[in-house]
Amino acid sequence: MAVIVSAIDEPRSAKLGKALIFMVWLALASALCWFETVWRDEVRALSLALQGDNFIDMLRQMHGEGHPALWYILLRAAYVLVGSPVVLKIVALAATAAYLLVFRLKLPLSIMLLSLFSSFSVYDYAAMSRNYGISMLVIFLIVLSWEKGTRNGLLLGLLFALQANTNVHSVVLVGGFLAYWFFDLILARPRPAVTEYRAFATAAAIAAVGIVLCFVTVYPTFNDTGQNDLSGKNFALLALGALAAPSSHFMEFYPNSVLELVVAYPLASRIFAALMSVLIYGSLLALAHRRPAMIAAGLVLVGLSLLFTLVYPGGYRHQALWLVFMIAITALTTHTQRERTRAAGIEAAGGFVKFGRLCFLILLALQVVSGIEKINQAFIAEIPLSRSKDLGAFIQSRPDLKDAVIMADPDYLVEALPYYVPNRTYLLREERFGAIVRYTRNARLSLSLADILQTAHRLQQSEHVPVVILLSQRLDQITAPVSLRESYVWRLSLTPEDISAFQSATNLIKRFGTVAGSDETFDVYVLK
């Protein structure tokens, strides 16, 4: 319990102030969580977790999905207890992580406040039910379990192994913690005792077991189209590019208002990319007087950049893990006994450190602006992340659609629906019933509107129920033949003739409006 309670020697006023800050955060994050419309990635995880008759069967069926098992085990266990999809709203554990951030991490007040109200802390790792909130929680537990002077290799090793099984990207963070520990040992003067090297070796060995378990669970993946396609590209040049300019993979640190400028104006894109490089590399200088920490943060930055370049593209939720690591490594090294003996080094690097802290504060402030944008979208503009909830309400308001089969293009539009309606869903490209899309090349990668209509007729005849078709494309806005790319490698072909035939055979019964942060809006057709 010592690692999760407030420090006893803290003034009462400071405790009350922190409690007030935490309550404000909790109210805001809870409101966002309650009003957030769950989208496909969230419900997909729950659907995977509920596969099979037991935990072993579930683990067998989710093998190759692309994520390690911890999140699915938590969801399955919570569902067994609660028996409702609402577990998605409560299992992210971000409230615990925020509690640790406020009450236990030794951070400057400015970093603590900006971190707490950043987009990743208040929304992406809290309101959105993904496996990145638990990653942040384990990271903070690692910091709190990192004993001053002597480190418990067994405990830290277990936490490293746990961290490696929250998501694939966290394997890089585990490597960062081990790198910090290693360089802290070899650069220390006087030399540490042999027991400290043994503790490191123990932790590294247990972490290696966790990393192997992660990769055994994830690979070989059946979502082969979700990986970066490196065919025809020079692997060495790609790797060198990632090493030379890792900041290019972290542009989503900017708020959406800035990203819109980047998309609209090529010159602005180059300017903001250069500024992001300054902010990211400058932030590393905040650790200039703590060489092991700076090396570790730099290695994590490069490691994530290589991962984004060579394996999976990185979204904001992945990129923000570097910010969480920076927060953790800052807290980890702020008050350690060994760092206190380096006053001369701090003075020598003072100017660089101050510049680095300014850069890091600006980076965190940008995340707060992004958080404000999401709050505005949720409560003022009232633009949802997905229209799946609205579709669920619409389907339930239509008794004639109670037993309808729902299909969609792109297929992934049906993945969020099990949270809202019990209707069966059909996957066009895999030609099967189901609610979990496999992003595999062993599917119909190219479809036409005529193919969709033919499949709908076949389902109507075989199932004897209404067939609802969701289309992300607005057919009345297409006047010439087009071939559109969807998802990773899918293509949809549309011609005026196919559109006319489709409109004659269906009724457009609902058109949903815009969304923010996803592409889950659509027109709803029912087959005549």
C-alpha positions in Angstrom: 0.0 0.0 0.0 3.0 2.3 0.5 3.2 3.0 -3.2 -0.4 4.1 -3.7 -1.1 6.4 -0.8 -0.2 10.0 -0.4 3.1 11.0 1.3 2.5 11.4 5.0 5.0 14.3 5.4 3.2 16.6 2.9 1.5 19.7 4.3 -2.3 19.4 4.7 -2.9 22.4 2.4 -0.9 20.6 -0.4 -2.9 17.4 0.1 -6.2 19.3 -0.1 -5.0 21.1 -3.2 -4.0 17.9 -4.9 -7.3 16.2 -3.9 -9.2 19.1 -5.4 -7.2 18.9 -8.6 -7.8 15.2 -8.8 -11.6 15.6 -8.3 -11.7 18.2 -11.1 -9.9 15.7 -13.4 -12.1 12.8 -12.3 -15.3 14.8 -13.0 -14.1 15.9 -16.4 -12.8 12.4 -17.4 -15.9 10.7 -16.1 -18.1 13.0 -18.1 -16.1 12.5 -21.3 -16.2 8.7 -20.7 -19.9 8.7 -20.1 -20.8 10.8 -23.2 -18.1 9.3 -25.5 -19.6 7.1 -28.2 -17.6 3.9 -28.2 -16.1 3.1 -31.6 -14.9 0.1 -33.5 -11.5 -0.3 -31.9 -13.0 -0.4 -28.4 -15.8 -2.8 -29.2 -13.6 -5.0 -31.3 -11.4 -5.7 -28.2 -14.5 -6.7 -26.2 -15.8 -8.9 -29.0 -12.4 -10.6 -29.1 -12.4 -11.0 -25.3 -15.8 -12.7 -25.3 -14.8 -15.3 -27.9 -14.7 -18.9 -26.8 -16.2 -20.8 -23.9 -13.4 -20.0 -21.5 -10.2 -18.0 -21.0 -8.0 -20.5 -22.7 -10.2 -20.7 -25.7 -10.4 -17.0 -25.9 -6.6 -16.7 -25.9 -6.3 -19.3 -28.6 -8.8 -17.5 -30.9 -7.2 -14.0 -30.4 -3.7 -15.2 -31.2 -2.3 -13.1 -34.1 -4.7 -10.2 -33.5 -1.9 -7.7 -33.0 -2.1 -7.0 -29.3 -0.8 -9.0 -26.3 -3.3 -10.6 -24.0 -3.5 -8.5 -20.9 -6.2 -6.1 -22.0 -8.4 -9.0 -23.3 -8.0 -10.9 -20.0 -9.1 -7.9 -18.0 -12.1 -7.3 -20.3 -13.2 -11.0 -20.1 -12.8 -11.1 -16.3 -14.8 -7.8 -15.9 -17.5 -9.1 -18.2 -17.8 -12.3 -16.2 -18.4 -10.2 -13.1 -20.6 -7.5 -14.6 -22.3 -9.2 -17.5 -22.6 -6.0 -19.6 -20.6 -4.3 -22.3 -20.4 -1.3 -19.9 -17.2 -2.9 -18.7 -15.5 -1.0 -21.5 -16.2 2.2 -19.6 -14.6 1.1 -16.3 -11.7 -1.2 -17.1 -9.3 1.3 -18.6 -8.0 2.1 -15.0 -7.0 5.6 -16.0 -8.4 7.0 -12.8 -5.8 5.0 -10.8 -3.1 6.2 -13.1 -4.2 9.8 -12.6 -4.3 9.3 -8.8 -0.7 8.2 -8.9 0.2 11.1 -11.1 -1.2 13.6 -8.7 -0.3 12.1 -5.3 2.8 10.1 -5.7 5.0 11.0 -8.7 7.6 13.6 -7.7 7.0 16.1 -10.4 7.1 19.9 -10.7 3.6 21.3 -10.3 3.6 22.7 -13.9 4.4 19.2 -15.4 1.9 17.5 -13.2 -0.9 19.8 -14.1 -0.2 19.9 -17.8 0.2 16.1 -17.8 -3.0 15.5 -15.9 -5.2 17.6 -18.3 -3.5 16.6 -21.5 -5.5 15.0 -24.2 -3.9 11.6 -23.6 -4.6 11.7 -19.8 -8.1 13.1 -19.8 -9.5 11.5 -23.0 -7.4 9.1 -25.1 -6.3 7.0 -22.1 -9.4 7.6 -19.9 -12.6 8.2 -21.8 -11.6 6.0 -24.7 -11.5 2.3 -23.6 -8.2 1.0 -25.0 -5.2 -0.8 -23.7 -3.1 2.3 -23.4 -4.6 3.6 -20.2 -3.3 0.4 -18.4 0.0 1.0 -20.0 0.3 4.4 -18.4 -0.8 2.9 -15.0 1.9 0.2 -15.1 4.5 2.8 -16.1 3.7 4.9 -13.1 3.8 1.8 -10.9 7.3 1.1 -12.2 8.4 4.6 -11.1 6.9 4.2 -7.6 8.4 0.7 -7.2 11.9 1.9 -8.2 13.5 1.9 -4.8 16.1 4.6 -4.0 19.5 3.2 -3.5 18.6 -0.5 -3.9 16.2 -1.7 -6.5 14.0 -4.8 -6.3 14.9 -6.8 -9.4 12.1 -9.3 -9.0 9.3 -6.7 -8.5 10.5 -4.4 -11.3 11.0 -7.4 -13.6 7.4 -8.5 -13.1 6.2 -5.0 -13.8 8.4 -4.8 -16.9 6.9 -8.1 -18.1 3.4 -6.8 -17.4 4.1 -3.6 -19.2 5.4 -5.5 -22.3 2.0 -7.2 -22.4 -0.2 -4.1 -22.4 0.6 -3.3 -26.1 3.4 -3.9 -28.6 4.6 -0.3 -28.4 5.3 -0.7 -24.7 8.0 -3.2 -25.4 10.0 -0.2 -26.5 9.3 1.5 -23.2 10.5 -1.5 -21.3 13.7 -1.3 -23.2 13.9 2.3 -22.2 13.6 1.6 -18.5 16.2 -1.2 -18.8 18.5 1.2 -20.7 18.2 3.8 -18.0 19.0 1.3 -15.3 22.0 -0.1 -17.3 23.6 3.3 -18.0 22.9 4.4 -14.4 24.9 1.5 -13.2 27.9 1.8 -15.6 28.1 5.6 -15.3 27.8 5.7 -11.5 30.8 6.8 -9.4 31.7 5.1 -7.2 30.9 1.7 -8.7 27.6 0.2 -7.4 27.7 -3.0 -5.3 27.4 -6.4 -7.1 23.9 -6.8 -5.7 22.7 -3.9 -7.9 24.0 -5.6 -11.0 22.2 -8.8 -9.9 19.0 -6.9 -9.4 19.3 -5.5 -12.9 20.1 -8.9 -14.4 17.0 -10.4 -12.6 14.7 -7.7 -13.9 16.1 -7.9 -17.4 15.6 -11.7 -17.5 12.0 -11.5 -16.3 11.3 -8.7 -18.7 12.7 -10.8 -21.6 10.2 -13.5 -20.7 7.4 -11.0 -20.8 8.6 -9.7 -24.2 8.8 -13.2 -25.6 5.3 -13.9 -24.4 4.1 -10.7 -26.1 5.5 -11.6 -29.4 4.3 -15.2 -29.2 0.8 -13.9 -28.6 0.9 -11.3 -31.4 2.8 -13.1 -34.2 2.2 -14.4 -36.7 -0.6 -11.9 -37.2 -3.7 -12.6 -39.3 -4.0 -8.8 -39.8 -1.3 -8.9 -42.4 -2.6 -5.8 -44.3 -2.3 -3.7 -41.2 1.5 -3.8 -41.3 3.6 -1.3 -43.3 4.1 -2.5 -46.9 7.8 -2.3 -47.4 7.8 -4.0 -50.8 10.0 -2.1 -53.3 11.4 0.1 -50.6 15.0 0.3 -49.3 14.8 -1.1 -45.8 18.1 0.6 -44.8 17.1 4.0 -46.2 13.8 3.8 -44.3 15.6 2.9 -41.1 18.1 5.7 -41.6 15.3 8.1 -42.2 13.6 7.1 -39.0 16.8 7.5 -37.1 17.6 10.9 -38.7 14.2 12.5 -38.2 12.1 10.6 -35.7 10.1 13.8 -35.0 8.3 13.3 -38.3 6.4 10.4 -36.7 5.0 12.6 -33.9 3.2 15.3 -35.7 -0.1 14.4 -34.0 1.4 16.1 -30.9 -0.1 19.2 -32.5 -3.8 20.0 -32.0 -6.2 19.4 -34.8 -6.4 23.1 -35.6 -2.7 23.1 -36.4 -2.9 19.8 -38.3 -5.5 21.3 -40.6 -3.0 24.0 -41.5 -0.4 21.4 -42.1 -2.7 19.5 -44.6 -3.9 22.7 -46.3 -0.5 24.4 -46.8 2.7 22.5 -47.8 4.9 25.4 -46.5 3.2 25.3 -43.1 3.8 21.5 -43.1 7.6 22.0 -43.4 7.6 24.8 -40.8 5.6 22.9 -38.2 7.6 19.7 -38.8 10.8 21.7 -38.1 9.2 23.2 -34.9 8.2 19.8 -33.7 11.8 18.6 -34.2 13.0 21.5 -32.0 10.4 20.7 -29.3 11.1 17.0 -29.2 14.9 17.1 -29.4 14.8 20.1 -27.0 12.7 18.1 -24.5 15.5 15.6 -24.3 17.8 18.4 -23.1 15.6 18.7 -20.0 17.4 15.5 -19.0 20.9 16.7 -20.0 22.1 16.6 -16.3 20.9 13.0 -16.0 22.7 11.2 -18.8 21.2 7.8 -18.2 17.7 9.3 -18.4 18.5 11.3 -21.5 19.9 8.3 -23.3 16.9 6.2 -22.3 14.4 8.8 -23.5 16.3 9.2 -26.8 16.4 5.4 -27.3 12.6 5.2 -26.8 12.1 8.0 -29.3 14.2 6.2 -31.9 12.6 2.8 -31.1 9.1 4.1 -31.6 10.1 5.9 -34.8 11.5 2.6 -36.2 8.4 0.8 -35.1 6.2 3.4 -36.9 8.4 3.2 -40.0 9.0 -0.5 -40.4 6.1 -2.3 -38.7 2.9 -0.3 -37.8 2.0 3.3 -38.5 1.5 5.2 -35.3 -1.5 7.2 -34.2 -1.7 9.7 -31.4 -2.5 7.0 -28.8 0.8 5.3 -29.7 2.9 8.5 -30.0 1.7 9.8 -26.6 3.4 6.8 -24.9 6.7 8.7 -25.4 5.3 11.7 -23.5 4.2 9.3 -20.7 7.7 7.8 -20.7 9.2 11.3 -20.5 6.9 12.1 -17.5 7.9 8.9 -15.8 11.7 9.3 -16.4 11.5 12.9 -15.1 9.8 11.7 -11.9 12.1 8.8 -11.6 15.2 10.9 -11.6 14.0 14.0 -9.8 14.7 13.0 -6.2 17.0 9.9 -6.4 19.8 10.0 -3.9 22.4 9.4 -6.7 21.2 12.4 -8.7 21.5 14.7 -5.7 25.2 14.2 -5.6 25.6 15.7 -9.1 25.2 19.3 -8.4 28.2 20.3 -10.5 26.7 18.5 -13.5 23.4 20.3 -13.0 25.1 23.6 -12.9 27.2 22.8 -16.0 24.1 21.8 -18.0 21.8 24.4 -16.5 21.2 26.4 -19.6 20.4 23.3 -21.7 18.2 21.9 -19.0 16.1 25.1 -18.7 15.7 25.2 -22.5 14.7 21.5 -22.5 12.2 22.0 -19.7 10.6 24.9 -21.7 10.4 22.7 -24.8 8.8 19.9 -22.8 6.3 22.2 -21.1 5.3 23.6 -24.6 4.8 20.0 -25.8 2.6 19.2 -22.8 0.7 22.5 -23.3 -0.1 21.5 -26.9 -1.6 18.3 -25.5 -3.8 20.4 -23.2 -5.0 22.4 -26.2 -5.8 19.0 -27.9 -7.8 18.0 -24.8 -9.7 21.3 -24.9 -10.6 20.6 -28.6 -12.0 17.2 -27.6 -14.0 18.7 -24.7 -15.4 21.2 -27.2 -16.4 18.5 -29.6 -18.0 16.4 -26.9 -20.0 19.1 -24.9 -20.3 22.2 -27.1 -20.2 21.2 -30.8 -21.7 17.7 -29.8 -19.9 16.0 -32.6 -19.5 12.3 -31.8 -16.6 10.0 -32.5 -18.9 7.5 -34.1 -22.5 7.4 -35.4 -22.8 3.8 -34.2 -24.8 4.8 -31.1 -27.2 6.9 -33.3 -27.6 3.9 -35.6 -28.3 1.6 -32.7 -31.1 4.0 -31.5 -32.5 4.2 -35.0 -32.5 0.4 -35.5 -34.3 0.0 -32.2 -36.9 2.6 -33.1 -37.8 0.5 -36.2 -39.6 -2.8 -35.2 -39.4 -3.9 -38.9 -35.5 -3.9 -38.6 -35.4 -5.9 -35.3 -34.1 -9.0 -37.0 -32.3 -7.3 -39.9 -28.8 -8.4 -41.0 -26.5 -5.5 -41.2 -23.6 -5.3 -43.7 -21.3 -2.4 -44.5 -18.7 -1.0 -46.7 -16.1 -0.6 -45.4 -16.7 -3.8 -43.3 -15.2 -2.3 -40.2 -18.3 0.0 -39.8 -20.1 -2.9 -38.2 -17.6 -3.6 -35.5 -19.0 -1.1 -33.0 -22.6 -2.3 -33.4 -22.6 -5.2 -30.9 -22.3 -2.6 -28.1 -25.6 -1.0 -29.1 -27.8 -3.6 -31.0 -28.0 -7.4 -31.0 -28.5 -7.6 -34.8 -26.3 -10.1 -36.7 -23.6 -8.5 -38.9 -22.2 -9.8 -42.1 -18.6 -9.1 -43.4 -18.7 -8.5 -47.2 -15.0 -9.0 -47.9 -14.7 -12.2 -45.9 -18.1 -13.5 -46.9 -19.1 -14.6 -43.4 -21.2 -13.5 -40.4 -19.2 -11.9 -37.7 -18.3 -8.7 -35.9 -14.5 -8.9 -36.0 -12.9 -7.9 -39.2 -9.6 -9.7 -40.2 -7.4 -7.4 -42.1 -6.1 -10.2 -44.2 -5.1 -10.4 -47.9 -7.1 -13.7 -48.0 -10.3 -11.8 -48.6 -12.1 -9.9 -51.4 -9.7 -6.9 -51.6 -11.7 -5.3 -54.5 -15.4 -4.8 -54.5 -17.9 -3.1 -56.7 -21.3 -1.7 -55.7 -22.8 -4.5 -57.9 -21.0 -7.0 -55.7 -22.5 -5.5 -52.6 -26.0 -5.5 -54.0 -25.6 -9.1 -55.2 -24.5 -10.2 -51.7 -27.4 -8.3 -50.1 -29.9 -10.2 -52.4 -28.3 -13.5 -51.6 -28.6 -12.8 -47.8 -32.2 -11.7 -48.1 -33.1 -14.9 -49.9 -31.2 -17.3 -47.6 -32.0 -15.6 -44.2 -35.5 -14.3 -44.9 -34.9 -11.1 -43.0 -34.4 -7.5 -43.9 -30.9 -6.5 -45.0 -29.5 -3.1 -44.0 -26.5 -1.8 -45.9 -24.2 0.9 -44.5 -22.2 2.9 -47.0 -19.5 5.5 -46.0 -19.7 6.9 -49.6 -22.4 9.4 -50.5 -23.6 7.9 -53.7 -25.5 11.0 -54.8 -22.2 12.9 -54.9 -20.5 10.6 -57.3 -21.1 11.3 -61.0 -18.2 9.5 -62.7 -16.6 6.1 -62.4 -14.1 5.9 -59.5 -12.0 3.4 -57.7 -11.6 4.3 -54.0 -9.0 3.0 -51.5 -10.5 1.9 -48.2 -8.7 0.8 -45.0 -5.2 -0.6 -45.8 -5.5 -2.3 -49.2 -9.2 -2.5 -49.9 -10.7 -0.9 -53.0 -14.3 0.0 -53.9 -15.3 0.6 -57.5 -18.3 2.8 -58.2 -19.9 3.6 -61.6 -23.0 5.7 -62.4 -24.7 2.5 -63.8 -24.0 0.5 -60.6 -25.2 3.5 -58.4 -28.4 3.7 -60.4 -29.1 0.0 -60.0 -28.3 0.1 -56.3 -30.6 3.1 -55.7 -33.4 1.3 -57.5 -33.1 -1.8 -55.4 -32.8 -0.1 -52.0 -34.3 2.7 -50.0 -32.2 5.3 -48.3 -33.7 5.4 -44.8 -31.1 7.5 -42.9 -28.1 9.7 -43.4 -25.9 10.5 -40.5 -23.9 13.7 -40.1 -20.2 14.4 -39.4 -18.0 12.8 -36.8 -14.8 13.9 -35.1 -11.7 11.7 -34.9 -12.9 8.7 -37.0 -14.7 7.9 -40.3 -17.7 6.1 -38.7 -20.5 7.9 -40.4 -22.6 6.5 -43.2 -25.8 6.4 -45.2 -28.2 3.6 -44.2 -30.0 1.7 -46.9 -32.5 -1.2 -46.7 -32.9 -3.7 -49.5 -36.4 -3.6 -51.0 
